[in-house]
Structures are given as C-alpha cells and as structure tokens.
Amino acid sequence: MPGLARGRLILVKHGQPEIEPTLPRAVWWLSEAGKEQAERLAGRLAAFAPTQLFSSREPKAAQTADALGRSLGLANVIEPGFGEHRADEDPFDSQAGFEAKVARLFARPDELVMGEETGAAARARFAEALARRGLPGGQTAVVVAHGRVITLWLAPRLGLEPMALWKRLGVGCAVVLEGEGHELIVP
C-alpha cells in the first residue's frame, strides 16, 4: 500500500451511537454500549503503541476517541476532514432503506445519490485530511472516523468491494494498515 511504509495507520469506526432518528446523524452521540466497545478496543490497540490520536468532530467519533485516549494515554485532536460522508439532509428511515442508499453511494461515487456530498468528494476530503496531518508519518496514528468515509477511502486501496467492506466494518472496530498489509480488529 503506497505511502504507508513509513508508519502504521489505524482506522477506527466509532462505537455504537445512540440512534435518534429525529436528529441528523452528525449529532448522534455514543451509547453506553459504544463506550464499552471503545474501552475493549483500546485494550487491543495498546499492543500497537499508538503515538497520535485524531477524530472527526462528530460526537460519536470524538467520544470514541476520547475513551481510547484515556486508556492509551493520548489526547484526541479533532480533524474536521475525518467527518462522515455528508448526508444529514437524507434522514434515516430504516436499516434496509439506509443500506440501499449506501449501496448506491458506493456503486456511483461520482454522482450525488445520497446526501449532500458525492462519495468521491468525501474520499478526497478524507485523503486531504490524512495528508494535512502527515499521516502516518513514521509513527502509529489512530484515526477515529465513520464507516462510509473509511470505506470510500480504503476499499480502492485494498482492492475490496466497498459494500462488503462496509458491512465488515462493525461499530467499534479497527483496520490496521502497515506497509502492504492490513488487519481487521473487532473487539
């Protein structure tokens, strides 16, 4: 995987949010189960000796990062570019309906098929944030973000089908990228 030979990048999907369908997904907060997931995941990530911790500003991601940081002894740095694919104007109706929209997003990333941002724009924003932060930069960096944007950035790099990868990225899991390899960690 080009660009990762000098360090390790750990992409974490935030823990289980408190789903509140009447509110935009970008303001959902971490549930009690999500807090427990973050604590379990921190135990698994400690073996990688992370040196940097970043998250999106969305509460569910920032709270996941804060929980990881307490266990790992790291301060979380908020990076707006790590936010989820923007789709707050596309309300959550049902899990099946949501998954159908996500499948269209991955199938047609250059078109505006879900929300307020194309998949390609979200991927570029995420990549720009990684570059701006100089990640991984010879260290072990943890980035707490969101399933769709992680998938949009990661699937082409790993040569994986996006929908299958997105479904594998359960809440509170991590993908460790180092050199040419990767490992999925589920707490």
N, C-alpha and C positions, 0 to 999 in steps of 0.2 A: 504494500500500500504506500504509494509515494507520499513523502512528506512526514511520515511517522517514524522514520528510522532513528531520529534523534531523541525520542521520548515516548511516553505512554499517554494515551488519551483514554479516559474512562467516561463514557456517555451514560448517564443515569436517566431513566424515565422516572419522573416524580412518583411519589407514593399515591395511594388511593385517595382521591378527593372526596369531599362531602358534596355529592351531586345535588345541585339546586337548580332544577330546570327553568325556574323563572328568572335566573340571573345569567349573565354572559359567562361562558366557560372560563374566560380570562380572569375572573374574580373568584372562582371556586377556591376554597381553602382545603388544607389537608385534614382528612378524617383521623379519628383515633387509630383505625387500622393502618392508615398511611404512615402515621408517626411510628407505629411498631415496625412496619416494613423498613422504614429508614434506619431505625436502630439495628435491625438484623443485618441489613445491607452494609452498614458501617463496619460491623464485625468482619464481614467477608472482604471489604475493600482495604481494611487495615494492612493486610498482607502485602498490598502493592505499594505501601508507604507513600500515599499521595502528598504532594507538596503545594498544590494550588487547588482552590475550590471556587467555582463560578456557578451562577444560576441565572435563569430568566427572572424577571421581576414578578411574574405571576405568583400569587400566594402559595399555590400548591407546590410549585418548584422551589421557591425561596424557603418555604418551611421545611421541605425535604432536605435542602442543602444545609439549613441551619442545624437540623438534627444530625446530619452526617458530620458537620463541622464540630459539634460538641464532642462527639465520640472520637474524631480523628485529630482534634486539636488544631483545626483550621478555621479561619474566618472566611465567610462567604462574600464574594464580590459579585454584585449584581451587574449583569450584562444584558441590556435590552435586546440585542441581536439574537439571543438564545430563546426568545419567545416562540410560542407555538405558531403554526400556520394560522393566520388571522381569519377567524370565522365566527366572530361574535354576533354578526348580523344574520347568521344561519342557525336558528335556535335548535336545541336538542329536542327531538320529538320522541324517538325510541332508539334502542340499540340497533335494531335491524335497519332502520332508516339512516341512522348515522353511519353505519358500516357501508351502506350502499353509496353514500356521498363520498366517503373516504376512498372507496374503490375507484370511483370516477376521478377523484383528485389524482390518484397515483397513475391511472391509465392515461390521463390527459393533463400532465403537469404544466403545459404551456398555455392552457385555457383556464379561464375563470369559471370553474364548475362548482365551487364550494366556497362560500365566504367572501372575503374582501381582498384576497391575495391569491395569486396563482401558486401552484406548487413550485414552479421554477423560481419565482420571486422569493418564496420562503427559503428554498435551498440556498440561493445566492446570499440572502441576508445572514443565514447561519454560517456559511463559509466565510463571509466578510468578518463576522464577529470572531470566529476562530483565528483568522489572520490578524485582526486588530489586537487580539490578546496574545498573539505569538504562540499559539498552542499547537503541539505540546511543548515545543521549545526545550527539549533535553531534560525535562522533568516529568513527573507524573501529575497530570492535571485531571480533575474531575469536573465535568460539566453536567449540571442537572437541568434537563430541558423536558421536552414533550415528545410523545410518540410520533406524530405526523412529521414534525420537522426533523427529528432524528432519522426517521425512515427516508424522507426525501433526500437527505444528505448522504446517508450511509449505504442505502441499497445499491446505487450505481457503483460505489467504491468497492463493495464486496461482491458485485455481480449477482445480487439476490433479487428475487421477485419482491417488489415493495409490499404488496398486501400480505404475503406470507410472513415477511419480516415484521411488519407492524403488529400482526396477530401474536407473534412470538414475544414481542416486547411488552410483557405484562407490567402493571404498575409496580414500582419499586424494584426494577431490575436494572442491570448494568451490562454494557458491552465494553469490554476492554480491548483496545486496539494498540498493538505494538508491532512495529516493523510491518511485515507482510501478513501477520496473523491476527485473529480475533477470538474472543471467548465471550459467551453469554453467561452472565451470572444471575441466577434467580435466588433470592434469599429463602 
